[in-house]
Amino acid sequence: MHTKGSSCALLADAARRSADYLEGLDRQPIFPRDADIERLRAALGGGLPRDSAPDAEILQFLDEYGSPATVASAGGRYFGFVTGGALPASVAAHFLATAWDQNAFSFTSSPAAALFDETAIRWLRELFGLPADSAGSFVVGASAANFAGLAAARHAVLARAGWNVEEQGLRGAPEVTVMIGAEAHATINKLVPLLGIGRAHLVRVPVDGQGRMRADRLPAIRGPTILVIQAGNVNSGAFDPAQELVPQAHAGGAWVHVDGAFGLWAAASERRRHLMNGFAGADSWATDAHKWLNVPYDCGISFVRDADALRAAMSISADYLPLGQHRDAIDITIDGSRRARSFDVWAALRSLGRRGLAEMIDRNCDQAAWLAEELSAAGVEVLNEVGLNQVVVAFGSDEQTLRVILELQEARTCWCGGTRWHGRQAMRISVSSWATTQVDMTITRNAILAAAGASHA
Ligand SMILES: *Cc1c(COP(=O)(O)O)cnc(C)c1O
């Protein structure tokens, strides 16, 4: 039987274990050892038990077998993908919000969620300099946010051609062209077919040495067209020249969507805001709060200037659903029932304030620049211009670089992944966590140089 007293002890135990886990992260291998993964696999074997287990034992099991098998990405030395940690205030908010267990699909299902949503979205619009009447919503991640922007775009460009895609589908529709940079994020290649627009209708615009779309190579725009530009190339961190691209695309009648999964956060920093020049003129934007805002997974954010286009693509009606007196999340995202991501986002923004957020973004960028300089001084080849939080390096031949990455990953002091950058094997370092200190950066530099030395020995 579950009683109030026992659930209090249980939640206190969960909080204590969480705190202990975070405290100990510095001493934990950054990637779990094989033995810990195998221990977990063995412990998880067997079928669904017939009988109930005591809650305290369940928590004990999770901590004993689960914790050692986790990736220490919440700590200060995880530089894989673009990951980010989770700010303490947002972790705590997430706990409380889990207890609230609100279904955030509409105002009627949770007024609290709807109000936190509205405030968090208003603050974020302000931060990114986006139009006050654009529709903003919380989704799973930048993939889902890109999907929302592209679905609204598909509706709008076809509506202008006299075609109602939601009613008529794409059979017999005017052809839609999607222009992307040659280094667009892989999610766009996945989403375009999901929207019924085959990859054969993708036009790849050439990029420069940093992966920025070349405005002088943007093809003439004819017919319904969506242009996808990037704020933050996933390897180099470079920004497409929006100031030139957006007016050119708009002159041809195209819809411009921005994939700014991590780059959009540059707007928070006075020193880096110039990178965002021209992006606010676009029609839709996608970003991730689980990346650089450092909230717990998962949390993407979508903004669409023409809220009606988004609603046309996403709104729903059913006899049992309340009818639109409020901004209902269900009408502007693909999701129905959902958790209230804005509780964590609001807490992160409130805990940092404008100034704290700017400091975090600047600190990570400065850490990336410092590491690039240190590695370069030690003879490591830095392949990108380090203008944001991304560093791309190589250690000689492709084989040598792969060996260094493996060596580094096996040392488990920090974690960096591989990539291919302009035809070469490279290693990516993405500095995106509030938890990363200068001590972490020094340890990381030493670990990378040790791996490079060891692999040459
Ligand atoms: C991470 C990323 C995505 C995908 O975001 P998810 O949150 O993983 O869905 C898309 N575009 C870029 C540039 C990214 O960095």
The ligand as an SDF file (V2000), in Angstrom:
LIG
                    3D

 15 15  0  0  0  0  0  0  0  0999 V2000
   21.0170   19.0010  -32.5070 C   0  0  0  0  0  0  0  0  0  0  0  0
   20.6560   19.5960  -33.8090 C   0  0  0  0  0  0  0  0  0  0  0  0
   19.4590   19.2640  -34.4750 C   0  0  0  0  0  0  0  0  0  0  0  0
   18.5330   18.1820  -33.9590 C   0  0  0  0  0  0  0  0  0  0  0  0
   18.0850   18.4890  -32.6940 O   0  0  0  0  0  0  0  0  0  0  0  0
   17.4560   17.4110  -31.7130 P   0  0  0  0  0  0  0  0  0  0  0  0
   17.2310   18.1740  -30.4580 O   0  0  0  0  0  0  0  0  0  0  0  0
   18.4910   16.3250  -31.5610 O   0  0  0  0  0  0  0  0  0  0  0  0
   16.2080   16.9040  -32.3270 O   0  0  0  0  0  0  0  0  0  0  0  0
   19.1600   19.9330  -35.6390 C   0  0  0  0  0  0  0  0  0  0  0  0
   19.9810   20.8700  -36.1390 N   0  0  0  0  0  0  0  0  0  0  0  0
   21.1390   21.1970  -35.5440 C   0  0  0  0  0  0  0  0  0  0  0  0
   21.9950   22.2660  -36.1550 C   0  0  0  0  0  0  0  0  0  0  0  0
   21.5200   20.5880  -34.3550 C   0  0  0  0  0  0  0  0  0  0  0  0
   22.6650   20.9230  -33.7430 O   0  0  0  0  0  0  0  0  0  0  0  0
  1  2  1  0
  2  3  1  0
  2 14  2  0
  3  4  1  0
  3 10  2  0
  4  5  1  0
  5  6  1  0
  6  7  2  0
  6  8  1  0
  6  9  1  0
 10 11  1  0
 11 12  2  0
 12 13  1  0
 12 14  1  0
 14 15  1  0
M  END
$$$$
